[in-house]
Amino acid sequence: MTEPARWSLRRIVNVSVAAVALFSLAAIVVGGFALTNLSDVRKRVVDRIDPALLQSLRLEAALVDQETGVRGYVLGAQTDLLRPFIGGVEAQQDAVGQLEDLVTDLPAAQTNLRQVTERMELWRTTYAEPTIAAVEATGRPADSTIRLGQAAFDRVRAALNRVQDNLVDARESAVASLGTSETTLNVVCVVIAAGFVLIVLALAFVLRTTALRPVSRLAEEVRTVAGGDFEHEVERSGPREIRELGADVNRMRERILHELAALREAHAVLDARTQDLERSNQELEQFAYVASHDLQEPLRKVASFCQLLERRYAGQLDERADQYIGFAVDGAKRMQVLINDLLAFSRVGRIVREPTVVSCDAVLEQATANLATAIEQTGASVTSDDLPEVNAEVPLLTTVFQNLIGNALKFHGDAPPQVHVGVRPVEDGFWEFSIADNGIGIDPEYAERIFVIFQRLHNKADYPGTGIGLAMCRKIIEYHGGTIWLDTSVESGSRFCFTLPVLADPEPPEDPKTPEEEDTDG
């Protein structure tokens, strides 16, 4: 037979459940038998013997009534005195009928009851009825016969006493059996309770020894490995599932050791490549900044001389020459704007300033002030909720608000632009800002494309711009730990949303006043 410690956990549980089920079934059978026996004895006493005793008393009363009625008639010779005799006969018949049904399991009582009936019938035929007939015939008392009738009735009473003795004996025996059954039931209940306690203790011991202790040991071993000691081999013991789990942990540990060895071998190469990559990124950022900055001077010179040509020779050359000069001036200006935007884009995250607690209301006010001319020209309305304070670099956050509101002013429809800046708290400790407008809107299929640098959805002749603004907004928001997206659920206009972290430790309000102080101030 396999050792219990090597059983599977399922087998241990099944055997435990089977043991509890078998004991429960045995307890139900034994307890049910004892309870049934107790119920049977109780029913015998309550439903048969006690009613039989009651009927025997009724029978005794009926017999006494008959004897009393005859005695009174013999002494008084009055017909009314026979009423107890007549009623006693009827009561006797009823009591005997019920007694016969109740003493079917008492042979001695049945025999004595038949003797009572027979002797009573003999008393009536040999004494009561002849005496009554004689008194009726003479009309005079016949007290001389009373002694004869008394002797016959004593024999009836003796038989009835034997019936009652039989019933009393049967009741005492039944009561004794009832006590025995009750004691047996109590013993059975105690044995069942003790058995359940022993089974529970045994099962607890078996489960603790064969399942819980190996699981706890395995957990300690696994925690040792999880703590970083990958050289520690997990001991395998207990049920089959736990042993297999220990083997799996060992295989995982060995695989981790192998991978760690491979990682250590590649670590040196990776460090060198990381340093090269960081150096390349720094050189690339520096090149982008220097290239953008150094392009400004020759571009300004080109733009200046093109503008001089436009002013000095306007109208002196043919119309096509004027058009070419205009193209050159416009191209130079757009190139300046593009270089400036590229320069600003390259600076995001490269020039690190210490974030400060800034009021978004103040940032929004600065952004709208920068856009005052566009707001006035378009007749726009810019509203906002009460905006919170956040940790941010003020120039960068101002750029976000200015770009998003500027796009709302640029891409407006026939009606004057209406821009609303909203905010609400969301889960995970973030504020969600939203900038909604009533403009021409953006097709949901372009929700990601618009955040890619240089991506435009409209012709630059219709809507000027470099295609860098939204890409810069995404870079700034992600630099501050948030995200930005286009809300594609709006049906008209457009709605941009972005998140910023809530202040970690907001400062409490200064000098809070009690209600009494406020009332005093009022």
C-alpha positions in Angstrom: 0.0 0.0 0.0 1.3 3.5 -0.8 2.4 5.6 2.1 -0.1 8.3 3.1 2.4 11.0 2.6 2.7 10.0 -1.0 -1.0 10.0 -1.7 -2.3 12.7 -4.0 -4.1 15.6 -2.3 -7.3 14.6 -4.1 -7.1 11.1 -2.7 -6.5 12.4 0.8 -9.5 14.6 0.5 -11.7 11.9 -1.0 -10.7 9.4 1.8 -11.4 12.0 4.4 -14.8 12.8 2.9 -15.7 9.1 2.6 -14.8 8.5 6.3 -17.0 11.4 7.4 -19.8 10.2 5.1 -19.6 6.6 6.4 -19.6 7.6 10.0 -22.4 10.0 9.4 -24.4 7.2 7.7 -23.8 4.9 10.6 -24.7 7.6 13.1 -27.9 8.2 11.2 -28.8 4.5 11.2 -28.0 3.9 14.9 -29.6 7.1 16.0 -32.6 6.5 13.9 -33.1 3.0 15.3 -32.8 4.3 18.9 -35.1 7.2 18.2 -37.7 4.8 16.5 -37.5 2.4 19.5 -38.1 5.3 21.9 -41.0 6.5 19.8 -42.6 3.1 19.7 -42.4 2.6 23.4 -43.8 6.1 24.0 -46.7 5.4 21.7 -47.4 2.1 23.4 -47.7 3.8 26.8 -49.5 6.9 25.5 -51.7 5.5 22.8 -52.5 2.0 24.2 -51.8 1.2 27.8 -52.9 4.6 29.4 -56.2 4.6 27.3 -56.7 0.9 28.3 -56.4 1.8 32.0 -58.8 4.7 31.5 -61.3 2.3 29.8 -60.9 -0.2 32.6 -61.9 2.5 35.1 -64.9 3.3 32.9 -65.7 -0.4 32.8 -65.5 -0.6 36.6 -67.7 2.4 36.9 -70.2 0.8 34.5 -70.3 -2.5 36.5 -70.7 -0.7 39.8 -73.6 1.3 38.3 -75.3 -1.9 37.3 -74.9 -3.5 40.7 -75.9 -0.3 42.5 -79.0 0.1 40.2 -80.2 -3.5 40.9 -79.5 -3.2 44.7 -81.5 0.0 44.9 -84.4 -1.5 42.9 -84.4 -4.6 45.1 -84.5 -2.4 48.2 -86.9 0.3 47.0 -89.0 -1.5 44.4 -89.1 1.7 42.3 -88.6 1.7 38.6 -86.5 4.9 38.5 -83.9 3.2 40.6 -83.1 0.9 37.5 -81.7 3.8 35.4 -78.0 3.3 36.6 -78.4 -0.4 35.7 -79.6 0.4 32.2 -76.9 3.1 31.6 -74.2 0.8 33.1 -75.1 -1.9 30.5 -74.5 0.5 27.6 -71.3 1.9 29.2 -70.0 -1.6 29.8 -70.5 -2.6 26.1 -68.7 0.6 24.9 -65.8 0.2 27.4 -65.4 -3.5 26.7 -65.3 -2.8 22.9 -62.6 -0.2 23.3 -60.6 -2.4 25.7 -60.6 -5.3 23.3 -59.0 -3.1 20.7 -56.4 -1.7 23.1 -55.2 -5.0 24.7 -54.7 -7.1 21.6 -51.0 -7.4 22.5 -51.7 -8.4 26.1 -53.0 -12.0 26.1 -53.4 -12.1 29.9 -55.5 -9.0 29.9 -57.6 -10.3 27.0 -58.3 -13.6 29.0 -59.2 -11.7 32.2 -61.4 -9.3 30.1 -63.3 -12.3 28.7 -63.8 -13.6 32.3 -65.2 -10.2 33.3 -67.7 -10.2 30.4 -68.7 -13.8 31.1 -69.1 -13.4 34.8 -71.0 -10.2 34.4 -73.3 -11.9 31.9 -73.7 -14.8 34.5 -74.5 -12.2 37.2 -77.2 -10.6 35.1 -78.8 -13.9 34.0 -78.6 -15.7 37.3 -79.3 -12.8 39.7 -80.1 -9.4 38.3 -82.7 -10.2 35.7 -84.6 -12.9 37.8 -84.5 -10.6 40.8 -85.8 -7.6 38.8 -88.6 -9.8 37.4 -89.6 -11.0 40.9 -89.8 -7.4 42.3 -91.8 -6.4 39.3 -94.2 -9.3 39.8 -94.8 -8.8 43.6 -94.2 -5.0 43.7 -92.3 -5.6 47.0 -88.6 -5.4 47.9 -86.6 -8.7 47.8 -83.7 -7.8 50.0 -83.1 -11.4 50.9 -81.4 -12.0 47.5 -78.9 -9.2 47.9 -76.3 -11.4 49.5 -76.5 -13.9 46.7 -76.0 -11.1 44.1 -73.1 -9.6 46.1 -71.2 -12.9 46.0 -71.6 -13.2 42.2 -70.6 -9.5 41.7 -67.5 -10.0 43.8 -66.3 -12.7 41.3 -66.8 -10.1 38.5 -64.9 -7.5 40.4 -62.0 -10.0 41.0 -61.7 -10.6 37.3 -61.8 -6.9 36.6 -59.0 -6.3 39.2 -56.9 -8.9 37.4 -57.4 -6.9 34.1 -56.3 -3.7 35.8 -53.3 -5.5 37.4 -52.4 -6.8 33.9 -52.5 -3.2 32.6 -50.6 -1.7 35.5 -47.9 -4.4 35.0 -47.8 -3.7 31.3 -47.5 0.1 32.0 -44.7 -0.4 34.5 -42.8 -2.6 32.0 -43.4 -0.1 29.2 -42.2 2.8 31.4 -39.1 0.8 32.2 -38.5 0.2 28.5 -39.1 3.9 27.8 -36.4 4.8 30.3 -34.1 2.2 28.8 -34.7 3.6 25.3 -34.1 7.1 26.5 -30.9 6.1 28.1 -29.9 4.2 25.0 -30.6 7.2 22.8 -28.6 9.5 25.1 -25.7 7.1 25.0 -25.9 6.9 21.2 -25.9 10.7 20.9 -22.9 10.9 23.2 -21.1 8.2 21.2 -22.0 10.0 17.9 -20.8 13.3 19.3 -17.6 11.8 20.6 -17.1 10.0 17.3 -17.5 13.2 15.4 -15.0 14.9 17.6 -12.5 12.1 17.2 -13.0 12.0 13.4 -12.5 15.8 13.1 -9.4 15.6 15.3 -8.1 12.7 13.2 -8.8 14.4 9.9 -7.2 17.6 11.2 -4.1 15.6 12.2 -4.0 13.8 8.9 -4.6 16.9 6.8 -2.0 18.9 8.8 0.6 16.1 8.5 0.0 15.1 4.9 -1.1 18.4 3.3 -0.8 21.6 5.3 2.7 21.0 6.7 4.2 20.1 3.3 2.4 23.2 1.8 3.9 25.4 4.5 7.3 23.9 4.0 7.1 24.4 0.2 5.9 28.0 0.8 9.0 28.7 2.9 11.2 27.1 0.3 9.6 29.1 -2.5 10.0 32.4 -0.5 13.7 31.6 -0.1 14.0 31.2 -3.8 11.8 34.3 -4.5 14.1 36.3 -2.1 16.9 35.8 -4.6 18.6 32.6 -3.4 18.2 30.8 -6.8 20.9 28.3 -5.8 18.6 26.9 -3.0 17.0 23.6 -4.1 13.4 23.2 -3.1 12.8 20.0 -1.1 10.0 17.8 -2.5 7.7 16.1 0.0 4.0 15.6 0.8 1.2 14.7 -1.6 1.9 14.1 -5.3 0.6 17.5 -6.4 2.9 19.3 -3.9 5.9 17.2 -4.9 5.2 18.0 -8.6 4.9 21.7 -7.7 8.2 21.6 -5.9 9.7 20.0 -9.0 8.2 22.7 -11.2 9.7 25.4 -8.9 13.1 23.7 -9.2 12.9 23.6 -13.0 11.9 27.3 -13.0 14.8 28.1 -10.6 17.3 26.3 -12.8 16.0 28.1 -15.9 16.3 31.4 -14.1 19.9 30.5 -13.2 20.6 29.7 -16.8 19.1 32.9 -18.0 20.9 34.9 -15.3 24.2 33.4 -16.5 23.4 34.4 -20.0 22.4 37.9 -18.9 25.7 38.3 -17.0 27.6 37.4 -20.1 25.6 39.9 -22.2 25.7 42.6 -19.5 29.1 43.9 -20.4 28.2 44.2 -24.1 24.8 45.8 -23.2 26.5 48.4 -21.0 28.8 49.4 -23.8 26.0 49.6 -26.3 23.9 51.6 -23.8 26.7 54.1 -23.3 27.1 54.3 -27.1 23.3 54.8 -27.5 23.2 57.5 -24.8 26.1 59.3 -26.5 24.5 59.0 -29.9 21.2 60.4 -28.5 23.0 63.3 -26.9 24.9 64.1 -30.1 21.6 63.7 -32.1 19.8 66.2 -29.8 22.7 68.6 -29.9 22.8 68.3 -33.7 19.1 68.9 -34.1 19.4 72.0 -31.8 22.5 73.4 -33.5 21.2 72.6 -37.0 17.8 74.3 -36.2 19.6 77.3 -34.6 22.2 77.7 -37.3 19.6 77.6 -40.1 18.0 80.7 -38.6 20.6 83.2 -39.8 20.9 82.3 -43.5 17.1 81.8 -43.6 16.6 85.3 -42.1 19.0 86.7 -44.8 17.1 84.9 -47.6 13.7 86.2 -46.2 15.1 89.7 -45.7 16.5 90.0 -49.3 13.3 88.5 -50.8 11.2 91.1 -48.9 13.6 93.8 -50.2 13.1 92.6 -53.8 9.4 92.5 -53.2 9.2 96.1 -51.9 11.8 97.7 -54.3 10.9 96.0 -57.6 7.1 95.4 -57.0 5.4 96.5 -60.3 8.7 96.9 -62.1 8.9 93.3 -63.2 6.2 91.3 -64.9 3.4 89.7 -62.9 5.0 86.3 -62.9 8.2 87.7 -61.4 6.2 89.3 -58.6 4.5 85.9 -58.0 7.8 84.1 -57.8 9.1 86.6 -55.3 5.9 86.2 -53.2 6.4 82.5 -53.3 10.0 82.9 -52.1 9.0 85.3 -49.3 6.1 82.9 -48.1 8.4 79.9 -48.3 11.1 81.6 -46.2 8.5 82.7 -43.6 7.0 79.2 -43.3 10.5 77.8 -43.1 11.3 80.1 -40.2 8.1 79.0 -38.4 8.9 75.3 -39.1 12.5 75.7 -37.7 11.2 77.6 -34.6 8.7 74.8 -34.0 11.3 72.1 -34.5 13.6 73.9 -32.1 10.9 74.1 -29.5 10.0 70.4 -30.1 13.7 69.4 -29.6 13.9 71.3 -26.4 11.0 69.4 -24.7 12.6 67.1 -22.1 16.1 68.1 -23.0 16.3 71.3 -21.0 15.0 70.1 -17.6 13.6 72.6 -15.2 12.4 71.9 -11.7 8.6 71.5 -11.8 6.7 73.9 -9.6 3.2 74.0 -8.2 1.3 76.1 -10.8 -2.3 77.2 -11.0 -3.8 76.0 -14.2 -6.1 79.0 -14.1 -3.0 81.2 -14.4 -1.6 79.1 -17.2 -4.9 79.3 -19.1 -5.0 83.1 -18.6 -1.4 83.4 -20.1 -2.3 81.2 -23.0 -5.5 83.2 -23.9 -3.4 86.4 -23.5 -1.0 85.1 -26.1 -4.0 84.3 -28.4 -5.7 87.6 -27.8 -5.4 88.8 -31.4 -6.8 85.5 -32.8 -9.6 85.5 -30.2 -10.6 89.1 -31.2 -10.4 88.4 -34.9 -12.6 85.3 -34.7 -15.0 86.6 -32.1 -14.3 83.6 -30.0 -15.5 82.8 -26.5 -13.2 80.9 -24.1 -14.7 79.6 -20.8 -13.4 77.2 -18.2 -14.2 75.4 -15.0 -12.3 76.2 -11.8 -8.9 74.6 -12.7 -6.7 72.9 -10.0 -3.0 73.3 -9.2 -0.5 70.8 -10.6 3.2 70.2 -10.7 4.5 71.3 -14.1 6.9 73.5 -16.0 4.9 76.7 -16.7 6.2 77.4 -20.3 5.5 73.9 -21.4 2.0 73.7 -19.9 1.2 77.1 -21.4 2.3 75.7 -24.8 -0.2 72.8 -24.4 -3.2 75.1 -23.6 -2.1 77.6 -26.3 -1.8 75.0 -29.1 -5.1 73.2 -28.3 -7.1 76.5 -28.0 -5.3 77.9 -31.0 -6.4 74.9 -33.1 -10.0 75.4 -31.9 -9.7 79.1 -33.1 -8.1 78.0 -36.4 -10.4 75.2 -37.4 -13.7 76.9 -36.6 -16.8 76.7 -38.8 -19.2 79.5 -39.8 -20.2 80.4 -36.2 -17.8 82.2 -33.9 -15.6 79.7 -32.0 -16.8 78.6 -28.5 -14.1 76.9 -26.5 -14.6 75.4 -23.0 -11.8 74.1 -20.8 -13.1 71.5 -18.3 -11.6 69.3 -15.6 -12.6 66.4 -13.4 -10.8 64.0 -11.1 -10.4 60.4 -12.3 -9.0 57.2 -10.8 -5.4 56.5 -10.0 -4.8 60.1 -8.8 -5.1 62.1 -12.0 -6.9 65.2 -13.2 -8.6 64.8 -16.6 -8.6 68.1 -18.6 -10.7 68.6 -21.7 -10.7 71.4 -24.3 -13.9 71.2 -26.4 -15.0 73.5 -29.3 -17.7 73.9 -31.9 -15.5 73.7 -34.9 -15.3 71.5 -38.0 -14.3 68.5 -35.9 -11.9 65.6 -36.7 -12.8 62.2 -38.2 -12.2 59.5 -35.6 -10.0 57.5 -38.0 -7.4 60.2 -37.7 -7.4 60.2 -33.9 -3.8 58.8 -33.7 -2.4 60.3 -36.9 -2.9 63.9 -35.8 -0.3 63.4 -33.0 2.4 62.3 -35.4 4.9 65.1 -36.2 4.4 66.8 -39.6 1.0 65.0 -40.2 -1.6 67.4 -41.5 -5.2 66.7 -42.4 -5.8 69.9 -44.5 -4.1 71.8 -47.2 -1.7 74.5 -45.8 -3.3 77.0 -48.1 -6.6 76.5 -46.3 -5.3 76.1 -42.8 -1.7 77.3 -42.1 0.6 75.3 -39.8 3.6 73.0 -39.6 2.0 69.8 -38.2 4.2 69.9 -35.1 1.7 71.4 -32.5 -0.1 68.3 -31.5 3.0 66.2 -31.5 4.6 68.7 -29.2 1.5 68.6 -26.9 1.8 64.8 -26.6 5.5 65.1 -25.9 4.9 67.7 -23.2 2.0 65.8 -21.5 3.9 62.5 -21.5 6.9 64.3 -20.1 4.7 65.4 -17.2 3.5 61.8 -16.6 0.1 62.1 -18.3 -1.6 61.1 -21.6 -3.4 63.0 -24.3 -6.0 61.8 -26.8 -8.9 62.9 -29.1 -12.3 62.1 -27.7 -14.0 60.3 -30.6 -17.4 60.1 -28.8 -18.4 63.8 -29.5 -20.9 64.3 -32.3 -20.0 67.9 -33.2 -16.8 69.9 -32.9 -13.8 68.4 -31.4 -12.7 67.6 -27.8 -9.1 67.0 -26.7 -8.5 65.4 -23.3 -5.3 65.0 -21.3 -4.4 63.9 -17.8 -1.9 65.3 -15.3 -1.1 63.9 -11.8 -2.8 65.2 -8.8 -0.6 67.0 -6.3 0.9 64.4 -3.9 0.6 66.5 -0.7 -1.7 69.4 -1.3 -1.2 72.2 1.2 -4.0 72.7 3.7 -5.8 76.0 3.7 -4.3 78.6 6.0 -5.9 79.8 9.2 -9.2 77.8 9.0 -11.9 79.6 10.8 -14.5 78.1 13.1 -18.2 78.7 12.5 -18.2 81.1 15.5 -15.3 83.2 14.0 -17.1 83.3 10.6 -20.3 84.6 12.3 -18.2 87.2 14.1 -16.6 88.3 10.9 -20.0 88.6 9.2 
